């Protein structure tokens, strides 16, 4: 039986509305946490395709237990093929 090679990271791209003027993030992460209308959720490597409106907070979990955090009113998060695109301040 051949074992499948499982990804250990996801690639994250965070984009802000140009009117806000904040800097986004582009790079690898081990997980992402956020909140939507239903509650808190996490995105891990190999996550199924997913799209959601997100609210208030986004945390990007990096290696060595480091984190990048964003606070905002609302945004959109889309996951596809181990790539997470996040659009904030929309």
C-alpha positions as CSV (number, residue, x, y, z in Angstrom):
1,X,0.0,0.0,0.0
2,X,1.4,3.4,-1.0
3,X,1.0,6.2,1.4
4,X,0.0,9.6,0.1
5,X,2.4,12.5,0.7
6,X,0.5,14.9,3.0
7,X,1.3,18.6,2.9
8,X,2.4,20.1,6.1
9,X,1.9,23.7,5.2
10,X,-0.6,25.9,3.3
11,X,0.2,29.0,1.3
12,X,-1.6,32.1,2.5
13,X,-2.2,35.4,0.6
14,X,-3.9,38.2,2.6
15,X,-5.1,41.2,0.6
16,X,-6.4,44.5,2.0
17,X,-8.7,46.9,0.3
18,X,-6.5,49.6,-1.3
19,X,-8.4,52.3,0.5
20,X,-7.3,50.9,3.9
21,X,-3.6,51.0,3.1
22,X,-2.5,48.1,5.3
23,X,0.1,45.5,4.3
24,X,-1.0,41.9,3.8
25,X,0.8,38.6,4.2
26,X,2.1,36.2,1.6
27,X,3.8,33.0,2.7
28,X,3.5,29.6,4.3
29,X,1.5,28.8,7.4
30,X,0.7,25.7,9.4
31,X,-2.9,26.7,10.0
32,X,-5.4,29.7,9.9
33,X,-8.1,30.5,12.5
34,X,-11.0,32.9,12.0
35,X,-14.7,33.5,12.8
36,X,-17.8,33.4,10.6
37,X,-21.5,33.7,11.3
38,X,-21.6,30.1,12.7
39,X,-18.5,30.5,15.0
40,X,-14.8,29.9,15.2
41,X,-13.1,27.7,12.6
42,X,-9.6,26.5,11.5
43,X,-8.1,25.8,8.1
44,X,-5.4,23.1,8.1
45,X,-3.2,21.7,5.3
46,X,-5.2,19.6,2.8
47,X,-8.5,21.3,3.7
48,X,-11.4,20.8,1.4
49,X,-12.3,23.6,-1.0
50,X,-14.1,26.3,1.1
51,X,-15.3,29.9,0.9
52,X,-16.7,32.0,3.8
53,X,-17.4,35.5,4.9
54,X,-15.3,36.1,7.9
55,X,-15.7,38.6,10.8
56,X,-13.4,40.5,13.2
57,X,-10.2,38.4,13.5
58,X,-7.9,36.3,11.4
59,X,-4.9,34.5,12.9
60,X,-2.2,32.9,10.7
61,X,-0.3,30.3,12.6
62,X,3.4,30.0,11.5
63,X,6.1,27.5,12.3
64,X,7.7,27.7,15.8
65,X,4.4,28.9,17.3
66,X,4.6,32.4,15.8
67,X,1.4,34.1,14.7
68,X,0.3,36.9,12.5
69,X,-3.0,38.5,13.5
70,X,-5.4,40.8,11.7
71,X,-8.4,42.7,13.1
72,X,-11.0,43.9,10.7
73,X,-14.8,44.4,10.3
74,X,-15.4,41.8,7.6
75,X,-13.7,39.8,4.8
76,X,-13.8,36.8,2.5
77,X,-11.7,33.7,2.9
78,X,-11.3,31.1,0.0
79,X,-9.5,27.8,0.2
80,X,-8.5,25.8,-2.9
81,X,-5.7,23.4,-3.6
82,X,-3.8,24.2,-0.3
83,X,-3.9,28.0,-1.2
84,X,-5.8,30.3,1.1
85,X,-6.8,33.7,-0.3
86,X,-8.1,36.3,2.2
87,X,-9.6,39.6,1.3
88,X,-10.0,42.0,4.2
89,X,-11.7,45.4,4.6
90,X,-14.3,44.9,2.0
